Amino acid sequence: MISMECLERRDLLAPLAVGMIPRDPAAAVVAPGDAKVNALDMLGTRDNQTHYPDLADITNVYDYNRDQRVNVTDMLIARDNQTHFLDALKLITVPVEEIVQDIGWLIWQVETESDRALEERLGW
């Protein structure tokens, strides 16, 4: 079963997509409904670097390559993947309740079909 916490924290676990950098949903976004990668991301990375022995937590939004270090590599990722209004990521709201209901219905269907197959096999 999918936990609600997992669905709510999906942005923290998202891998680095081609040309896009995962962003903190609480971060300042220019306009609701889009996400831009710009100089603010590079500056935020510069200002939030981690140093040995302190490692970046999985929730650290500036560890773009998820190597547990916020360093110059992450700054370069932000610099090299900047976007503008034409290619900014369009954010959507996923209807979580509908998805959970659909998954529950599918599980019920599979269980029902399994029960029927078992009953037929046993001759009940």
C-alpha positions as CSV (number, residue, x, y, z in Angstrom):
1,M,0.0,0.0,0.0
2,I,1.3,3.5,-0.8
3,S,1.7,5.7,2.2
4,M,0.5,9.3,2.1
5,E,3.8,10.5,3.5
6,C,5.6,8.8,0.5
7,L,3.3,10.6,-2.0
8,E,3.7,13.9,-0.2
9,R,7.5,13.7,-0.2
10,R,7.9,12.5,-3.7
11,D,9.8,15.7,-4.6
12,L,12.6,14.8,-2.2
13,L,13.2,11.4,-3.7
14,A,13.0,12.4,-7.3
15,P,16.1,11.6,-9.3
16,L,17.9,14.3,-11.3
17,A,15.9,14.5,-14.5
18,V,17.5,15.5,-17.8
19,G,17.9,19.2,-17.8
20,M,15.9,19.8,-14.6
21,I,16.8,20.0,-11.0
22,P,14.5,18.9,-8.2
23,R,13.2,21.9,-6.3
24,D,11.8,22.5,-2.8
25,P,8.1,23.2,-3.2
26,A,8.4,25.7,-0.4
27,A,11.0,27.6,-2.3
28,A,10.2,30.9,-3.9
29,V,8.9,30.3,-7.4
30,V,8.4,33.1,-9.9
31,A,4.8,32.2,-10.7
32,P,2.6,29.5,-9.3
33,G,2.5,26.5,-11.6
34,D,6.0,26.6,-12.9
35,A,9.6,26.0,-11.8
36,K,12.6,27.8,-13.1
37,V,16.2,27.0,-12.6
38,N,18.1,30.2,-12.4
39,A,21.0,32.1,-10.6
40,L,19.1,31.9,-7.3
41,D,19.5,28.1,-7.4
42,M,23.3,28.4,-7.9
43,L,23.6,31.1,-5.2
44,G,21.5,29.0,-2.8
45,T,23.8,26.0,-3.4
46,R,26.8,28.2,-2.8
47,D,25.4,29.5,0.5
48,N,24.4,26.0,1.7
49,Q,27.5,23.9,1.0
50,T,28.3,21.0,3.3
51,H,31.8,20.1,4.5
52,Y,33.4,16.9,5.7
53,P,32.3,15.2,8.0
54,D,28.8,16.7,7.7
55,L,26.9,15.0,4.9
56,A,23.8,16.4,3.2
57,D,20.6,14.8,4.3
58,I,18.2,13.3,1.7
59,T,15.9,16.3,2.3
60,N,18.6,18.8,1.3
61,V,17.2,20.5,-1.8
62,Y,20.7,21.8,-2.9
63,D,22.2,18.3,-3.2
64,Y,21.1,18.0,-6.9
65,N,23.2,14.9,-7.7
66,R,22.3,13.2,-4.4
67,D,25.9,12.3,-3.5
68,Q,25.4,13.6,0.1
69,R,27.6,16.6,-0.5
70,V,26.6,20.1,-1.5
71,N,29.6,21.4,-3.3
72,V,30.9,22.9,-6.5
73,T,29.5,20.0,-8.6
74,D,25.9,21.0,-7.5
75,M,26.7,24.6,-8.3
76,L,27.7,23.6,-11.8
77,I,24.6,21.5,-12.2
78,A,22.5,24.6,-11.3
79,R,24.5,26.8,-13.6
80,D,24.5,24.4,-16.6
81,N,20.7,23.6,-16.4
82,Q,19.2,27.1,-16.2
83,T,15.8,27.5,-17.7
84,H,13.6,30.4,-18.9
85,F,9.9,31.0,-19.4
86,L,9.8,28.9,-22.6
87,D,11.3,25.7,-21.1
88,A,10.5,25.9,-17.4
89,L,9.0,22.8,-15.9
90,K,5.2,23.1,-15.6
91,L,4.1,21.8,-12.2
92,I,0.9,19.8,-11.8
93,T,-1.2,18.7,-8.9
94,V,-1.7,15.0,-8.8
95,P,-5.1,13.9,-7.5
96,V,-3.8,11.7,-4.7
97,E,-7.1,10.5,-3.4
98,E,-8.3,9.3,-6.8
99,I,-5.0,7.4,-7.4
100,V,-5.3,5.7,-4.0
101,Q,-8.9,4.8,-4.7
102,D,-7.9,3.4,-8.1
103,I,-5.1,1.4,-6.6
104,G,-7.5,0.0,-3.9
105,W,-10.0,-0.9,-6.7
106,L,-7.2,-2.7,-8.7
107,I,-6.1,-4.6,-5.6
108,W,-9.7,-5.7,-4.9
109,Q,-10.0,-6.8,-8.6
110,V,-6.8,-8.9,-8.4
111,E,-7.9,-10.5,-5.1
112,T,-11.4,-11.2,-6.5
113,E,-9.9,-12.8,-9.6
114,S,-7.5,-14.8,-7.5
115,D,-10.3,-16.1,-5.3
116,R,-12.4,-17.1,-8.4
117,A,-9.4,-18.9,-9.9
118,L,-8.8,-20.7,-6.7
119,E,-12.4,-21.7,-6.3
120,E,-12.5,-23.0,-9.9
121,R,-9.3,-25.0,-9.3
122,L,-10.8,-26.5,-6.1
123,G,-14.1,-27.1,-7.7
124,W,-16.1,-25.0,-5.2
